[in-house]
Amino acid sequence: MNPVNTQSSGNAMQEGKGFSSSIFNAAVIVAALGYFVDIYDLVLFSIVRVPSLKGLGVAGGQLMSDGLFLINMQMFGMLVGGVFWGILGDKKGRLSILFGSIITYSLANIANGFVTSIEMYAVLRFIAGVGLAGELGAGITLVVEVMPKEIRGYGTMIVAGVGVSGAVLAYYVAEMFDWRNAYFIGGGLGLALLVLRIGVYESGMFSNIKDEKTNRGDFFSLFTDRKRFVRYVRCVLVGAPLWVVVGILVTFSPEFAVAMGVSEVVSGGRAIMFCYVGITLGDFFTGYLSQRLQSRKKVLFTFLVFDSLCIAAYFLIGKVIAMPTANTVYFAALMLGLSSGYWAIFVTVAAEQFGTNLRATVATTAPNFVRGSLVPMTWLFRMFTPGLGLIGAGVAVSALAMVIAFICLWGLEETFGKELNYLETI
């Protein structure tokens, strides 16, 4: 790793600006609002899955199988987009992702409102996934590079905490409007946000190396050096339980509720809304806690344990509660979200693990590979279901993701307060 003689614009704090002005700067605000719209569009399909598929003539058991297919198409798009936007961010700048990604997913989501077939729906969810892949990684990368290292955890806390609350808006919009209009509104919000991004400046760290002959955005370099590869894999897999919770346990809570013996109809959209309320609270709490404890790893470990307990409680609903209701499931979704609210810390750690010439690539691909891990997890879930039943399959997949996360966390470097002005030697 080579040191770089660069100066972060986070020195604003040292130049006399107050604590609050250092945290609530333009980069943090715009990144938070961008992620807010990103999450709205990301979870909207899960919320309108049933009404949109029924509107296309899908019924019965096909609602779940076609729903899994479309979610996987979206996640596959995010895998592709994560690599594309990450490389672009390290080669052309962080702002290039912020503009390009939001245009892509906004137009794609508007087009989702016009779908007439499952095939068309699948193509557009893939394109939307490509666009959605860039927002969080670019925002977090920009924020950690422009803020003082002692308080950058607060900045990423605000980005993720405000961002995930977009799921709450998505739920209420889907309740008040037809599913097609919900897509139109999401696309419109994204396009409107472009205006706010005009006044945001590029990262000082990136600006100071963009004219140098450095190897930037070399995605394959993550796989050519053993130590770098292991570090990257750990960054990705420590977040695996997050999308098992959101993409399987909560998204398919209506089906799990039936298996648990819940007599009332459970709304998947409402369960997702409660889950994201919990994630929002969790992101604020984990961000604050990491600053107070001055440790990322301690917070990650604590919340992985908490998440394990909440997942176990979720699957025991039908056994420990005589007559579980829909509200029981919604409360469980809230707790699952709260215990999974380490998304901000997870992405921050990934960004802090690598040098400036690879930081956007890692921060953008890592969360999308976590989301993409839902593809093999749903495949395992479907494979286990015939033999283990719905709940047994859910337990098996959740346990696998959690064991992997604990193993990966054990070898991660503590990055609180780490100096980020350096390059990866490639």
N, C-alpha and C positions, 0 to 999 in steps of 0.2 A: 504494500500500500504506500503510495507516494503522497506526502503532504502537499496541499495546494495553497498558494498564497492568495486566498480569497476572503472576502468579508461579507458576512450575511447581513442583509438589511435588518435582521433582528437586532442589530446594534442600536436600533431606535430607542430601546429601553435605556441603554447607557448614555444616550444623548439627551436624556432629561424627560422623556415621555413617561407617563405614569404606567402603573401595572395594568390597569384596565385598557388603556389605549394600545398597549403592546399586544394584549390578547385579542381585543375586538378590532383588529385592523382589516383593511379591505380584503386581503387574501383569505382570512378566516371566514369573514361574512359571506363572500361570494362562493367559497368552497362549500360552506355549510348549506347555503341555499341550493347550490347545484346538486349536492348529494341528496337534499330533501326531494327534489324533483326526480332524481335518479331512483330513489327508493320507491316513490309513488309509482313510477312506471314498472319497476322491477317486480313488485309484489301484486300489481293490479291483476295480472292474469290469474294468480292463485285465488284472488278474491272473487273474480268474475268467472272462474273456471266453469262452474256448473251452469249459470244462466247463459253464458256465451256458447257453450257446447250444446246446450238444449236448443238455443236459437239456431244452431246449424243442423239440428235434427238428430243429435246424438242422445242416446238414452241408455238406461240400465247400467250394466257392467262396463260398457264402453266409456262411461263418464270418467272412470278411474284410469283405464288403460290409455285412452286418448289424452287425458290430462297429463299422465306421466310422460307420454310421447312429446307433447308440446313443451312441458317444462324442460325436458332433456334437450330439445332443440334450442330453447332459449339459453340453457347453460352451455351448450356446445358453442353457440355464438359468442358467449362471454369468454370462453377459452381462447377462441380465435382472436377476438377483440382485445383481450388482455395482452397478448403477445404483440399485436400490431400497435396499439396505443402506447404500450410501454417502451418499445423500441423508438417510436416517433418522439416520445417525450424526452428521451435521453439524447436523441440526435438533433431535434429541432426546437425543443424547449417545452416546459411544463404547460404553457398557455396553449400550445398547439393542440394538446389533448382536450383541454377544457372547452375549446371552441368546437373542434371536430366531433367529439363524442356526443355532445348535446344536440348538435344539428342532426346527426345520424339517428339517435334514438327518438328524438322528437318527431321527425318525419315518419319514421317507421311506426310509431305508436298511433299517429294520425291515420296511417294506412290500415292499421289493425281494426279501426272502426268500420272499414269497408269490406272485411273478409266475408266470403260466401262459401268457403269449403275448408276442410281440415288441412288440405295440402297448402292452400294459400295462407292459412293461419300459421302453419309450421314455418314457412319461408319467412314470413314477417316477424315471427318471434325470434328466429335466428338473427335476422338483421337488427332487430331491436336489441338483442343480446350483445351483438358486436358493439353497438353504440354505448350501451349501459356499462360496458366493461371498463371504460376509461375514466369515469368521473371520480370515483373514490381515490384511486391510486394517485392521480394527478393532484387532487386537492390536498391529500395528506403530504405528498412530496413537497409541494409548494409551501405548505404551512410549516413543516419541520425545518425547511431551509431558510425561511424568513424570520423565524422567531428565535429569541434567546434560548439557548439549550436548557437553561434551568427551568423554564416554564412552558416549553413547547408541548408538553403533555396536556396542558389546559387548552391549547389551540386545537389539537386533534380531538380532544374530548368534545369541544363545542361542535366541530364539523360532524362527527359521528352522531352525537346526541341529537342535534337539530335534524340531521339528515334522516335518521331512521324514523323520526316522527312523521315523515311523509307517508308512511304506511297507514297512519291514522286518518290522514286526509283522504287517501285512496279508498278506505273503507266507507267513509261518510259520503264521498262523491258517488261511489257505486251503489249506496243505499238510496240516494236521492235521484240518480239519473240512470237511464238505460246503459247497459254495458258498452255499447258503441260510443255513446256520448262521453262516458268515463275515459275512454281512450283519447277522444278528441281533446278533452280538457287537459289531460296529461301532456299531450304533444304541444298544446298551446302554451302551457306553463313553461315548458322547456325553451321554446322559441322566445318567449318574453324575457327569460333570464339572460339571453345573449346580450341584451342592452347593458345589463349591470357589469358584464365582464370587460367592457371596453376600457375602463379605467384601471384595471388590475395590471401591476407590473410583473415582469418576469423575475424569477429567483436570481438573487445576486450571485449565489454559488454557481449556478449554471451559466449565467452571463459571462463570468470570468474565465470559463474554460471552453466556451463554445467556439472560439477562434483558434484554440490550441489544437495541435495534431495529436489528439487523444482518442483512444478507441472507446467510443461511447455507444451505448445501446446494443452491445453485442450479446444478444440473448443466449446464443449457443455457448458463450464463455461460462455460463452458469453450470454447464455440464462437462466442460473439459478439464476442470481442476477439481480434484476429489474433495478437498476441504470446502471449497466454495459451493460445490454441489450439495454436500451434506448440510451445510448451513442453510442453503435455500430450501431444501426439502423439509427441514425442521420448521422453517418459517411458515411453510404452506400447511403442513399436516397438523400443527398445533391448533389450527382453526377448524379442523374437520368436523367436530361435533356441532358447530354452529349451524351448518346447513343441513345436517341430519335432523336437527330440531325443527328448523323452519320449513325445509323442503319436504320432509316426510311426516314427522310427528304432528305438526300443527296444520300443515296444508291438508292432510288427509284425516284430520280429527273427526269429521263426520263419520267416516268409516270405522275409525278406532272406537268412537263412542258407541256404535252399535255392538261391537265386539265386547265392550266393557259392560254392556247391559243398560246403557242409558236409554230410557224410554222416549225422551223428548228429542226433537230434531235439533241437531247442532249445526250452526251456520259456520262453514269454513271461513268465510270472510270475517265474521266477528271474532273467531278464534285467532286469526292472523292479526287482527287489529289489537287484541289484548296482548298477544305475544310481542308485538312491536312497541306497545306502550312499555312493557317490561324491559325490552332491549334498550329503549331510550333512557329509562331510569338507570339501567345497568351501565350504559356507556358513560353517563355523567358520573356515576358513583365510582366506577373503576378508574376513570381518568383522574378524578380528584384523589382517590386513594393512592394511586401510583405516585402522585406528587407528594402526598403527605409521607408515604413510606419511602420515597425516593428509590423505588424499585418497580420494574415492570414484571419481573419473573414471580415475585411473591404474590402479586395481584392475579396473574394468570393461573398460578397453582391454586390459589384460594377459590377462584371462580370455576375452575375445572372440577374441583371437589363438590362445590355447590351445585353445579350443573348435573353431576352424576347423581346426586341425591334427588334432585327435582325430576330427572328422567325416571328414576326408580319409582318415585311417588306417582308419577303419571300412569305408569303401567300397573300400579297396584290399586287404582281407583275402583275397579270393579270388584276387588277382593276385600278391601277394608271399609268400603262404604256400602251399606245395604241397598240404598236406593239413590244412586248418583243421578244428578240432573245435568242439564245443559250448562247451568251456571258453574257446576263443579268442573266441567271441562274447560270453561272459559278462565276460571281461576287458575287451573293447572297450566293453561297456555300463558297466562300472565307470569307465573313463576318460572316457567321454562324460558320465557323471554328475558326475565330479570337475571337469571343465572347464566344466560348466554350473552349477556351484555358486555362482553369483553372484546367486541369487534374493533373498537377504537384502539385499544391497547395492542391488539393483534397486528393491525395494519401499521401502527406506529413502530412497533418492534421490527417488522419486516423492513420498513424504510430506513430505520436506524442501523440495520445490520450491514449495509453496503455503502460503497463510496458513491460520490456524486455522478460518476460516469455510468453507473448501473442502477442508481437509486429509483428512478422512475420505472425502469423495466421491472424491478423486483416489486415495488410497491403497487404496481398495476397488475402484474401477472399473479402475484401471490393470492390476493383475495379472490381473483377470478378462478384460479385453480382450486381454491377451496369450494367456491360455488360449483365449479365443474366436477368436483368430487362427488356431487350429488348424482351424477350419471352412473358411475359404478355402484354407488350406494343404493340407488333405486333398483338397479339390476339385481344386486344381491337380495334386496328386500323382496322383489318379486320371485326370485328363485327360492328363497326360504319360506315364503308364505304357504305354498301347498303342504309342506311337511310340518311346519311349526305353527301355522295359523298366523293371523294378522298381528296379534300382540307378540307372539314368540319371535316372529321375523323382525318386528320393531326393536325388541330387546337385543337380539343378536347384532343387528346393524349398529345400534347405539353403543353397545359395549365395545364393538370393534373400533369404532371411531374414537371413543374415549381412551382406550388403551394406547392407541397410536399417538394421541395428543399428549398424554403424560410422558411417553417415551421421548417424543420430540422436544418437549419443554425442558427435560432434564439436561440436554446438551446445548441449549441456547445461551448465548452471551447476554449478560445484563447490560442494557443500553441506556439506562437513565443517566442524563447529563453527558452522554458521549459526544465528543467533538466530531462533527460531520464534514469538516473541510479536508477531505482526502479523496484520492482516486484508488479504485481497484487496479492492481497490476494485472494486465491482461496480455 
